[in-house]
Amino acid sequence: MYRIEATNEGVSPVTSVVINDTTPAFTTLSVAPTPAVSQGTTTGISTNGTTGALGANVGTMTGGQVVNFTFSVKIDQ
């Protein structure tokens, strides 16, 4: 399971925030649990057993706000 945490450490809002990652080498996406983001929508691959880019369109984050993006992978045999 991976968790990426994006933090706006400033006091002003930031816009057009995007989180990007990819499945690591020798792994495939596991959709149990489903990739999720605490604000916004997930992007990229969404099928169990696939590889590639995934992420989240977060949008605007206020000052001090934290957004988490989580996904899980299965190690190849």
HTML snippet that shows the backbone in 3Dmol.js (N, CA, C, O; Angstrom):
<script src="https://3Dmol.org/build/3Dmol-min.js"></script>
<div id="view" style="width:600px;height:400px;position:relative"></div>
<script>
const pdb = `
ATOM      1  N   MET A   1       0.853  -1.166   0.000  1.00  0.00           N
ATOM      2  CA  MET A   1       0.000   0.000   0.000  1.00  0.00           C
ATOM      3  C   MET A   1       0.900   1.229   0.000  1.00  0.00           C
ATOM      4  O   MET A   1       1.861   1.305   0.765  1.00  0.00           O
ATOM      5  N   TYR A   2       0.587   2.176  -0.849  1.00  0.00           N
ATOM      6  CA  TYR A   2       1.328   3.434  -0.918  1.00  0.00           C
ATOM      7  C   TYR A   2       0.407   4.575  -0.540  1.00  0.00           C
ATOM      8  O   TYR A   2      -0.778   4.566  -0.875  1.00  0.00           O
ATOM      9  N   ARG A   3       0.953   5.560   0.160  1.00  0.00           N
ATOM     10  CA  ARG A   3       0.216   6.770   0.493  1.00  0.00           C
ATOM     11  C   ARG A   3       1.108   7.954   0.156  1.00  0.00           C
ATOM     12  O   ARG A   3       2.224   8.076   0.660  1.00  0.00           O
ATOM     13  N   ILE A   4       0.598   8.817  -0.701  1.00  0.00           N
ATOM     14  CA  ILE A   4       1.312  10.040  -1.058  1.00  0.00           C
ATOM     15  C   ILE A   4       0.572  11.190  -0.400  1.00  0.00           C
ATOM     16  O   ILE A   4      -0.639  11.338  -0.565  1.00  0.00           O
ATOM     17  N   GLU A   5       1.304  11.999   0.342  1.00  0.00           N
ATOM     18  CA  GLU A   5       0.698  13.106   1.061  1.00  0.00           C
ATOM     19  C   GLU A   5       1.182  14.410   0.454  1.00  0.00           C
ATOM     20  O   GLU A   5       2.382  14.676   0.401  1.00  0.00           O
ATOM     21  N   ALA A   6       0.234  15.223  -0.007  1.00  0.00           N
ATOM     22  CA  ALA A   6       0.555  16.550  -0.534  1.00  0.00           C
ATOM     23  C   ALA A   6       0.121  17.577   0.505  1.00  0.00           C
ATOM     24  O   ALA A   6      -1.014  17.552   0.982  1.00  0.00           O
ATOM     25  N   THR A   7       1.037  18.482   0.850  1.00  0.00           N
ATOM     26  CA  THR A   7       0.748  19.494   1.865  1.00  0.00           C
ATOM     27  C   THR A   7       1.018  20.875   1.296  1.00  0.00           C
ATOM     28  O   THR A   7       2.084  21.120   0.732  1.00  0.00           O
ATOM     29  N   ASN A   8       0.057  21.776   1.441  1.00  0.00           N
ATOM     30  CA  ASN A   8       0.282  23.177   1.115  1.00  0.00           C
ATOM     31  C   ASN A   8       0.832  23.818   2.385  1.00  0.00           C
ATOM     32  O   ASN A   8       0.076  24.131   3.304  1.00  0.00           O
ATOM     33  N   GLU A   9       2.135  24.011   2.435  1.00  0.00           N
ATOM     34  CA  GLU A   9       2.769  24.548   3.627  1.00  0.00           C
ATOM     35  C   GLU A   9       2.689  26.065   3.715  1.00  0.00           C
ATOM     36  O   GLU A   9       3.152  26.661   4.688  1.00  0.00           O
ATOM     37  N   GLY A  10       2.106  26.684   2.705  1.00  0.00           N
ATOM     38  CA  GLY A  10       1.947  28.136   2.722  1.00  0.00           C
ATOM     39  C   GLY A  10       0.630  28.548   3.345  1.00  0.00           C
ATOM     40  O   GLY A  10      -0.106  27.721   3.883  1.00  0.00           O
ATOM     41  N   VAL A  11       0.341  29.846   3.265  1.00  0.00           N
ATOM     42  CA  VAL A  11      -0.914  30.371   3.799  1.00  0.00           C
ATOM     43  C   VAL A  11      -1.912  30.694   2.695  1.00  0.00           C
ATOM     44  O   VAL A  11      -3.107  30.836   2.955  1.00  0.00           O
ATOM     45  N   SER A  12      -1.427  30.810   1.471  1.00  0.00           N
ATOM     46  CA  SER A  12      -2.290  31.125   0.343  1.00  0.00           C
ATOM     47  C   SER A  12      -2.729  29.847  -0.369  1.00  0.00           C
ATOM     48  O   SER A  12      -2.019  28.842  -0.329  1.00  0.00           O
ATOM     49  N   PRO A  13      -3.894  29.876  -1.019  1.00  0.00           N
ATOM     50  CA  PRO A  13      -4.335  28.706  -1.777  1.00  0.00           C
ATOM     51  C   PRO A  13      -3.414  28.436  -2.970  1.00  0.00           C
ATOM     52  O   PRO A  13      -2.832  29.358  -3.540  1.00  0.00           O
ATOM     53  N   VAL A  14      -3.295  27.170  -3.333  1.00  0.00           N
ATOM     54  CA  VAL A  14      -2.610  26.777  -4.560  1.00  0.00           C
ATOM     55  C   VAL A  14      -3.653  26.098  -5.439  1.00  0.00           C
ATOM     56  O   VAL A  14      -4.557  25.426  -4.943  1.00  0.00           O
ATOM     57  N   THR A  15      -3.517  26.280  -6.744  1.00  0.00           N
ATOM     58  CA  THR A  15      -4.522  25.758  -7.673  1.00  0.00           C
ATOM     59  C   THR A  15      -3.908  24.741  -8.622  1.00  0.00           C
ATOM     60  O   THR A  15      -2.688  24.649  -8.757  1.00  0.00           O
ATOM     61  N   SER A  16      -4.769  23.989  -9.268  1.00  0.00           N
ATOM     62  CA  SER A  16      -4.381  23.014 -10.283  1.00  0.00           C
ATOM     63  C   SER A  16      -3.397  21.973  -9.746  1.00  0.00           C
ATOM     64  O   SER A  16      -2.467  21.574 -10.448  1.00  0.00           O
ATOM     65  N   VAL A  17      -3.601  21.538  -8.511  1.00  0.00           N
ATOM     66  CA  VAL A  17      -2.714  20.550  -7.895  1.00  0.00           C
ATOM     67  C   VAL A  17      -2.996  19.173  -8.487  1.00  0.00           C
ATOM     68  O   VAL A  17      -4.145  18.741  -8.567  1.00  0.00           O
ATOM     69  N   VAL A  18      -1.928  18.494  -8.899  1.00  0.00           N
ATOM     70  CA  VAL A  18      -2.016  17.148  -9.468  1.00  0.00           C
ATOM     71  C   VAL A  18      -0.969  16.281  -8.779  1.00  0.00           C
ATOM     72  O   VAL A  18       0.169  16.709  -8.586  1.00  0.00           O
ATOM     73  N   ILE A  19      -1.355  15.065  -8.409  1.00  0.00           N
ATOM     74  CA  ILE A  19      -0.424  14.090  -7.845  1.00  0.00           C
ATOM     75  C   ILE A  19      -0.228  13.000  -8.891  1.00  0.00           C
ATOM     76  O   ILE A  19      -1.205  12.438  -9.385  1.00  0.00           O
ATOM     77  N   ASN A  20       1.018  12.695  -9.235  1.00  0.00           N
ATOM     78  CA  ASN A  20       1.314  11.659 -10.228  1.00  0.00           C
ATOM     79  C   ASN A  20       2.270  10.628  -9.646  1.00  0.00           C
ATOM     80  O   ASN A  20       3.181  10.959  -8.887  1.00  0.00           O
ATOM     81  N   ASP A  21       2.045   9.370 -10.019  1.00  0.00           N
ATOM     82  CA  ASP A  21       2.943   8.285  -9.648  1.00  0.00           C
ATOM     83  C   ASP A  21       2.755   7.175 -10.672  1.00  0.00           C
ATOM     84  O   ASP A  21       1.978   7.323 -11.615  1.00  0.00           O
ATOM     85  N   THR A  22       3.456   6.078 -10.494  1.00  0.00           N
ATOM     86  CA  THR A  22       3.323   4.927 -11.368  1.00  0.00           C
ATOM     87  C   THR A  22       3.520   3.654 -10.546  1.00  0.00           C
ATOM     88  O   THR A  22       4.145   3.684  -9.485  1.00  0.00           O
ATOM     89  N   THR A  23       2.999   2.568 -11.027  1.00  0.00           N
ATOM     90  CA  THR A  23       3.232   1.310 -10.322  1.00  0.00           C
ATOM     91  C   THR A  23       4.726   1.000 -10.377  1.00  0.00           C
ATOM     92  O   THR A  23       5.340   1.137 -11.434  1.00  0.00           O
ATOM     93  N   PRO A  24       5.314   0.589  -9.269  1.00  0.00           N
ATOM     94  CA  PRO A  24       6.743   0.273  -9.262  1.00  0.00           C
ATOM     95  C   PRO A  24       7.057  -0.940 -10.141  1.00  0.00           C
ATOM     96  O   PRO A  24       6.175  -1.737 -10.462  1.00  0.00           O
ATOM     97  N   ALA A  25       8.315  -1.063 -10.518  1.00  0.00           N
ATOM     98  CA  ALA A  25       8.757  -2.226 -11.299  1.00  0.00           C
ATOM     99  C   ALA A  25       8.421  -3.505 -10.545  1.00  0.00           C
ATOM    100  O   ALA A  25       8.480  -3.552  -9.316  1.00  0.00           O
ATOM    101  N   PHE A  26       8.074  -4.524 -11.289  1.00  0.00           N
ATOM    102  CA  PHE A  26       7.774  -5.856 -10.763  1.00  0.00           C
ATOM    103  C   PHE A  26       6.520  -5.894  -9.889  1.00  0.00           C
ATOM    104  O   PHE A  26       6.386  -6.757  -9.022  1.00  0.00           O
ATOM    105  N   THR A  27       5.592  -4.938 -10.127  1.00  0.00           N
ATOM    106  CA  THR A  27       4.317  -4.929  -9.424  1.00  0.00           C
ATOM    107  C   THR A  27       3.192  -4.640 -10.407  1.00  0.00           C
ATOM    108  O   THR A  27       3.429  -4.164 -11.517  1.00  0.00           O
ATOM    109  N   THR A  28       1.962  -4.934  -9.986  1.00  0.00           N
ATOM    110  CA  THR A  28       0.759  -4.562 -10.729  1.00  0.00           C
ATOM    111  C   THR A  28      -0.221  -3.930  -9.754  1.00  0.00           C
ATOM    112  O   THR A  28      -0.150  -4.167  -8.548  1.00  0.00           O
ATOM    113  N   LEU A  29      -1.137  -3.126 -10.283  1.00  0.00           N
ATOM    114  CA  LEU A  29      -2.127  -2.459  -9.453  1.00  0.00           C
ATOM    115  C   LEU A  29      -3.075  -3.471  -8.833  1.00  0.00           C
ATOM    116  O   LEU A  29      -3.513  -4.414  -9.492  1.00  0.00           O
ATOM    117  N   SER A  30      -3.383  -3.269  -7.578  1.00  0.00           N
ATOM    118  CA  SER A  30      -4.399  -4.057  -6.883  1.00  0.00           C
ATOM    119  C   SER A  30      -5.557  -3.118  -6.593  1.00  0.00           C
ATOM    120  O   SER A  30      -5.360  -2.077  -5.965  1.00  0.00           O
ATOM    121  N   VAL A  31      -6.763  -3.465  -7.037  1.00  0.00           N
ATOM    122  CA  VAL A  31      -7.899  -2.573  -6.825  1.00  0.00           C
ATOM    123  C   VAL A  31      -8.645  -2.887  -5.531  1.00  0.00           C
ATOM    124  O   VAL A  31      -9.763  -2.412  -5.333  1.00  0.00           O
ATOM    125  N   ALA A  32      -8.057  -3.659  -4.673  1.00  0.00           N
ATOM    126  CA  ALA A  32      -8.642  -3.891  -3.353  1.00  0.00           C
ATOM    127  C   ALA A  32      -7.621  -3.476  -2.311  1.00  0.00           C
ATOM    128  O   ALA A  32      -6.709  -4.258  -2.042  1.00  0.00           O
ATOM    129  N   PRO A  33      -7.710  -2.306  -1.710  1.00  0.00           N
ATOM    130  CA  PRO A  33      -8.761  -1.318  -1.897  1.00  0.00           C
ATOM    131  C   PRO A  33      -8.546  -0.486  -3.164  1.00  0.00           C
ATOM    132  O   PRO A  33      -7.437  -0.420  -3.695  1.00  0.00           O
ATOM    133  N   THR A  34      -9.601   0.134  -3.628  1.00  0.00           N
ATOM    134  CA  THR A  34      -9.563   0.976  -4.822  1.00  0.00           C
ATOM    135  C   THR A  34      -8.664   2.189  -4.585  1.00  0.00           C
ATOM    136  O   THR A  34      -8.692   2.767  -3.498  1.00  0.00           O
ATOM    137  N   PRO A  35      -7.857   2.591  -5.592  1.00  0.00           N
ATOM    138  CA  PRO A  35      -7.093   3.832  -5.439  1.00  0.00           C
ATOM    139  C   PRO A  35      -8.033   4.972  -5.043  1.00  0.00           C
ATOM    140  O   PRO A  35      -9.136   5.085  -5.576  1.00  0.00           O
ATOM    141  N   ALA A  36      -7.593   5.816  -4.108  1.00  0.00           N
ATOM    142  CA  ALA A  36      -8.470   6.862  -3.587  1.00  0.00           C
ATOM    143  C   ALA A  36      -7.675   8.116  -3.266  1.00  0.00           C
ATOM    144  O   ALA A  36      -6.476   8.066  -2.992  1.00  0.00           O
ATOM    145  N   VAL A  37      -8.383   9.248  -3.308  1.00  0.00           N
ATOM    146  CA  VAL A  37      -7.801  10.530  -2.931  1.00  0.00           C
ATOM    147  C   VAL A  37      -8.789  11.217  -1.991  1.00  0.00           C
ATOM    148  O   VAL A  37     -10.002  11.134  -2.184  1.00  0.00           O
ATOM    149  N   SER A  38      -8.254  11.902  -0.964  1.00  0.00           N
ATOM    150  CA  SER A  38      -9.125  12.524   0.026  1.00  0.00           C
ATOM    151  C   SER A  38      -9.834  13.771  -0.502  1.00  0.00           C
ATOM    152  O   SER A  38     -10.782  14.249   0.120  1.00  0.00           O
ATOM    153  N   GLN A  39      -9.389  14.298  -1.637  1.00  0.00           N
ATOM    154  CA  GLN A  39     -10.055  15.419  -2.304  1.00  0.00           C
ATOM    155  C   GLN A  39      -9.761  15.332  -3.788  1.00  0.00           C
ATOM    156  O   GLN A  39      -8.597  15.202  -4.169  1.00  0.00           O
ATOM    157  N   GLY A  40     -10.764  15.399  -4.631  1.00  0.00           N
ATOM    158  CA  GLY A  40     -10.566  15.371  -6.066  1.00  0.00           C
ATOM    159  C   GLY A  40     -10.915  14.018  -6.653  1.00  0.00           C
ATOM    160  O   GLY A  40     -11.695  13.257  -6.080  1.00  0.00           O
ATOM    161  N   THR A  41     -10.321  13.725  -7.817  1.00  0.00           N
ATOM    162  CA  THR A  41     -10.618  12.479  -8.525  1.00  0.00           C
ATOM    163  C   THR A  41      -9.334  11.759  -8.900  1.00  0.00           C
ATOM    164  O   THR A  41      -8.307  12.386  -9.157  1.00  0.00           O
ATOM    165  N   THR A  42      -9.406  10.429  -8.928  1.00  0.00           N
ATOM    166  CA  THR A  42      -8.240   9.647  -9.337  1.00  0.00           C
ATOM    167  C   THR A  42      -8.139   9.617 -10.855  1.00  0.00           C
ATOM    168  O   THR A  42      -9.133   9.795 -11.560  1.00  0.00           O
ATOM    169  N   THR A  43      -6.922   9.391 -11.349  1.00  0.00           N
ATOM    170  CA  THR A  43      -6.670   9.350 -12.793  1.00  0.00           C
ATOM    171  C   THR A  43      -5.777   8.170 -13.118  1.00  0.00           C
ATOM    172  O   THR A  43      -5.162   7.579 -12.230  1.00  0.00           O
ATOM    173  N   GLY A  44      -5.710   7.831 -14.395  1.00  0.00           N
ATOM    174  CA  GLY A  44      -4.793   6.787 -14.851  1.00  0.00           C
ATOM    175  C   GLY A  44      -5.405   5.410 -14.773  1.00  0.00           C
ATOM    176  O   GLY A  44      -6.624   5.252 -14.853  1.00  0.00           O
ATOM    177  N   ILE A  45      -4.554   4.416 -14.615  1.00  0.00           N
ATOM    178  CA  ILE A  45      -4.998   3.028 -14.635  1.00  0.00           C
ATOM    179  C   ILE A  45      -5.969   2.751 -13.487  1.00  0.00           C
ATOM    180  O   ILE A  45      -5.854   3.334 -12.409  1.00  0.00           O
ATOM    181  N   SER A  46      -6.920   1.861 -13.731  1.00  0.00           N
ATOM    182  CA  SER A  46      -7.886   1.534 -12.683  1.00  0.00           C
ATOM    183  C   SER A  46      -8.291   0.067 -12.710  1.00  0.00           C
ATOM    184  O   SER A  46      -9.198  -0.338 -11.983  1.00  0.00           O
ATOM    185  N   THR A  47      -7.624  -0.737 -13.545  1.00  0.00           N
ATOM    186  CA  THR A  47      -7.978  -2.141 -13.693  1.00  0.00           C
ATOM    187  C   THR A  47      -7.010  -3.008 -12.905  1.00  0.00           C
ATOM    188  O   THR A  47      -5.795  -2.819 -12.970  1.00  0.00           O
ATOM    189  N   ASN A  48      -7.555  -3.954 -12.165  1.00  0.00           N
ATOM    190  CA  ASN A  48      -6.752  -4.872 -11.373  1.00  0.00           C
ATOM    191  C   ASN A  48      -5.725  -5.579 -12.254  1.00  0.00           C
ATOM    192  O   ASN A  48      -6.058  -6.042 -13.344  1.00  0.00           O
ATOM    193  N   GLY A  49      -4.486  -5.662 -11.788  1.00  0.00           N
ATOM    194  CA  GLY A  49      -3.445  -6.384 -12.502  1.00  0.00           C
ATOM    195  C   GLY A  49      -2.768  -5.626 -13.621  1.00  0.00           C
ATOM    196  O   GLY A  49      -2.008  -6.219 -14.387  1.00  0.00           O
ATOM    197  N   THR A  50      -3.023  -4.319 -13.741  1.00  0.00           N
ATOM    198  CA  THR A  50      -2.386  -3.534 -14.793  1.00  0.00           C
ATOM    199  C   THR A  50      -1.228  -2.718 -14.219  1.00  0.00           C
ATOM    200  O   THR A  50      -1.071  -2.609 -13.003  1.00  0.00           O
ATOM    201  N   THR A  51      -0.429  -2.152 -15.108  1.00  0.00           N
ATOM    202  CA  THR A  51       0.700  -1.322 -14.705  1.00  0.00           C
ATOM    203  C   THR A  51       0.618   0.017 -15.400  1.00  0.00           C
ATOM    204  O   THR A  51      -0.069   0.160 -16.411  1.00  0.00           O
ATOM    205  N   GLY A  52       1.310   0.990 -14.865  1.00  0.00           N
ATOM    206  CA  GLY A  52       1.385   2.282 -15.522  1.00  0.00           C
ATOM    207  C   GLY A  52       1.151   3.441 -14.584  1.00  0.00           C
ATOM    208  O   GLY A  52       1.261   3.323 -13.363  1.00  0.00           O
ATOM    209  N   ALA A  53       0.818   4.589 -15.206  1.00  0.00           N
ATOM    210  CA  ALA A  53       0.656   5.842 -14.478  1.00  0.00           C
ATOM    211  C   ALA A  53      -0.699   5.909 -13.795  1.00  0.00           C
ATOM    212  O   ALA A  53      -1.711   5.453 -14.328  1.00  0.00           O
ATOM    213  N   LEU A  54      -0.692   6.488 -12.604  1.00  0.00           N
ATOM    214  CA  LEU A  54      -1.923   6.767 -11.883  1.00  0.00           C
ATOM    215  C   LEU A  54      -1.698   7.992 -11.030  1.00  0.00           C
ATOM    216  O   LEU A  54      -0.557   8.378 -10.777  1.00  0.00           O
ATOM    217  N   GLY A  55      -2.771   8.603 -10.586  1.00  0.00           N
ATOM    218  CA  GLY A  55      -2.623   9.812  -9.799  1.00  0.00           C
ATOM    219  C   GLY A  55      -3.957  10.393  -9.427  1.00  0.00           C
ATOM    220  O   GLY A  55      -4.969   9.694  -9.371  1.00  0.00           O
ATOM    221  N   ALA A  56      -3.948  11.706  -9.167  1.00  0.00           N
ATOM    222  CA  ALA A  56      -5.158  12.390  -8.732  1.00  0.00           C
ATOM    223  C   ALA A  56      -5.139  13.841  -9.184  1.00  0.00           C
ATOM    224  O   ALA A  56      -4.105  14.509  -9.144  1.00  0.00           O
ATOM    225  N   ASN A  57      -6.293  14.311  -9.611  1.00  0.00           N
ATOM    226  CA  ASN A  57      -6.505  15.741  -9.845  1.00  0.00           C
ATOM    227  C   ASN A  57      -7.111  16.290  -8.564  1.00  0.00           C
ATOM    228  O   ASN A  57      -8.273  16.024  -8.258  1.00  0.00           O
ATOM    229  N   VAL A  58      -6.330  17.051  -7.818  1.00  0.00           N
ATOM    230  CA  VAL A  58      -6.762  17.550  -6.514  1.00  0.00           C
ATOM    231  C   VAL A  58      -7.497  18.873  -6.654  1.00  0.00           C
ATOM    232  O   VAL A  58      -8.464  19.118  -5.933  1.00  0.00           O
ATOM    233  N   GLY A  59      -7.056  19.729  -7.568  1.00  0.00           N
ATOM    234  CA  GLY A  59      -7.665  21.047  -7.712  1.00  0.00           C
ATOM    235  C   GLY A  59      -7.000  22.049  -6.796  1.00  0.00           C
ATOM    236  O   GLY A  59      -5.774  22.157  -6.784  1.00  0.00           O
ATOM    237  N   THR A  60      -7.789  22.785  -6.028  1.00  0.00           N
ATOM    238  CA  THR A  60      -7.273  23.838  -5.157  1.00  0.00           C
ATOM    239  C   THR A  60      -7.079  23.318  -3.737  1.00  0.00           C
ATOM    240  O   THR A  60      -7.921  22.606  -3.191  1.00  0.00           O
ATOM    241  N   MET A  61      -5.941  23.697  -3.160  1.00  0.00           N
ATOM    242  CA  MET A  61      -5.657  23.385  -1.752  1.00  0.00           C
ATOM    243  C   MET A  61      -5.488  24.699  -0.993  1.00  0.00           C
ATOM    244  O   MET A  61      -4.754  25.584  -1.433  1.00  0.00           O
ATOM    245  N   THR A  62      -6.162  24.823   0.140  1.00  0.00           N
ATOM    246  CA  THR A  62      -6.032  26.009   0.974  1.00  0.00           C
ATOM    247  C   THR A  62      -4.734  25.932   1.776  1.00  0.00           C
ATOM    248  O   THR A  62      -4.105  24.877   1.854  1.00  0.00           O
ATOM    249  N   GLY A  63      -4.345  27.053   2.366  1.00  0.00           N
ATOM    250  CA  GLY A  63      -3.132  27.087   3.182  1.00  0.00           C
ATOM    251  C   GLY A  63      -3.199  26.086   4.318  1.00  0.00           C
ATOM    252  O   GLY A  63      -4.184  26.047   5.055  1.00  0.00           O
ATOM    253  N   GLY A  64      -2.153  25.272   4.467  1.00  0.00           N
ATOM    254  CA  GLY A  64      -2.082  24.281   5.525  1.00  0.00           C
ATOM    255  C   GLY A  64      -2.828  22.988   5.253  1.00  0.00           C
ATOM    256  O   GLY A  64      -2.760  22.058   6.057  1.00  0.00           O
ATOM    257  N   GLN A  65      -3.533  22.911   4.145  1.00  0.00           N
ATOM    258  CA  GLN A  65      -4.322  21.710   3.843  1.00  0.00           C
ATOM    259  C   GLN A  65      -3.441  20.533   3.446  1.00  0.00           C
ATOM    260  O   GLN A  65      -2.393  20.713   2.825  1.00  0.00           O
ATOM    261  N   VAL A  66      -3.875  19.320   3.811  1.00  0.00           N
ATOM    262  CA  VAL A  66      -3.191  18.082   3.472  1.00  0.00           C
ATOM    263  C   VAL A  66      -4.163  17.204   2.680  1.00  0.00           C
ATOM    264  O   VAL A  66      -5.320  17.039   3.067  1.00  0.00           O
ATOM    265  N   VAL A  67      -3.677  16.642   1.563  1.00  0.00           N
ATOM    266  CA  VAL A  67      -4.460  15.714   0.750  1.00  0.00           C
ATOM    267  C   VAL A  67      -3.677  14.415   0.624  1.00  0.00           C
ATOM    268  O   VAL A  67      -2.472  14.433   0.369  1.00  0.00           O
ATOM    269  N   ASN A  68      -4.361  13.284   0.803  1.00  0.00           N
ATOM    270  CA  ASN A  68      -3.728  11.970   0.708  1.00  0.00           C
ATOM    271  C   ASN A  68      -4.231  11.211  -0.510  1.00  0.00           C
ATOM    272  O   ASN A  68      -5.428  11.202  -0.796  1.00  0.00           O
ATOM    273  N   PHE A  69      -3.314  10.579  -1.220  1.00  0.00           N
ATOM    274  CA  PHE A  69      -3.635   9.699  -2.340  1.00  0.00           C
ATOM    275  C   PHE A  69      -3.091   8.323  -1.992  1.00  0.00           C
ATOM    276  O   PHE A  69      -1.909   8.188  -1.673  1.00  0.00           O
ATOM    277  N   THR A  70      -3.939   7.298  -2.049  1.00  0.00           N
ATOM    278  CA  THR A  70      -3.512   5.946  -1.693  1.00  0.00           C
ATOM    279  C   THR A  70      -3.802   4.974  -2.819  1.00  0.00           C
ATOM    280  O   THR A  70      -4.799   5.098  -3.531  1.00  0.00           O
ATOM    281  N   PHE A  71      -2.906   3.997  -2.968  1.00  0.00           N
ATOM    282  CA  PHE A  71      -3.128   2.897  -3.894  1.00  0.00           C
ATOM    283  C   PHE A  71      -2.317   1.701  -3.426  1.00  0.00           C
ATOM    284  O   PHE A  71      -1.358   1.850  -2.668  1.00  0.00           O
ATOM    285  N   SER A  72      -2.702   0.522  -3.878  1.00  0.00           N
ATOM    286  CA  SER A  72      -1.972  -0.674  -3.475  1.00  0.00           C
ATOM    287  C   SER A  72      -1.550  -1.456  -4.709  1.00  0.00           C
ATOM    288  O   SER A  72      -2.176  -1.367  -5.766  1.00  0.00           O
ATOM    289  N   VAL A  73      -0.480  -2.219  -4.555  1.00  0.00           N
ATOM    290  CA  VAL A  73       0.057  -3.038  -5.639  1.00  0.00           C
ATOM    291  C   VAL A  73       0.273  -4.459  -5.145  1.00  0.00           C
ATOM    292  O   VAL A  73       0.353  -4.725  -3.946  1.00  0.00           O
ATOM    293  N   LYS A  74       0.363  -5.349  -6.103  1.00  0.00           N
ATOM    294  CA  LYS A  74       0.702  -6.740  -5.820  1.00  0.00           C
ATOM    295  C   LYS A  74       2.068  -7.008  -6.453  1.00  0.00           C
ATOM    296  O   LYS A  74       2.300  -6.656  -7.610  1.00  0.00           O
ATOM    297  N   ILE A  75       2.959  -7.625  -5.698  1.00  0.00           N
ATOM    298  CA  ILE A  75       4.293  -7.950  -6.206  1.00  0.00           C
ATOM    299  C   ILE A  75       4.165  -9.129  -7.169  1.00  0.00           C
ATOM    300  O   ILE A  75       3.511 -10.128  -6.866  1.00  0.00           O
ATOM    301  N   ASP A  76       4.808  -8.993  -8.345  1.00  0.00           N
ATOM    302  CA  ASP A  76       4.783 -10.057  -9.344  1.00  0.00           C
ATOM    303  C   ASP A  76       5.442 -11.320  -8.803  1.00  0.00           C
ATOM    304  O   ASP A  76       6.371 -11.254  -7.999  1.00  0.00           O
ATOM    305  N   GLN A  77       4.952 -12.463  -9.250  1.00  0.00           N
ATOM    306  CA  GLN A  77       5.524 -13.728  -8.809  1.00  0.00           C
ATOM    307  C   GLN A  77       6.648 -14.160  -9.729  1.00  0.00           C
ATOM    308  O   GLN A  77       7.253 -15.210  -9.513  1.00  0.00           O
TER     309      GLN A  77
END
`;
const viewer = $3Dmol.createViewer("view");
viewer.addModel(pdb, "pdb");
viewer.setStyle({}, {cartoon: {color: "spectrum"}});
viewer.zoomTo();
viewer.render();
</script>
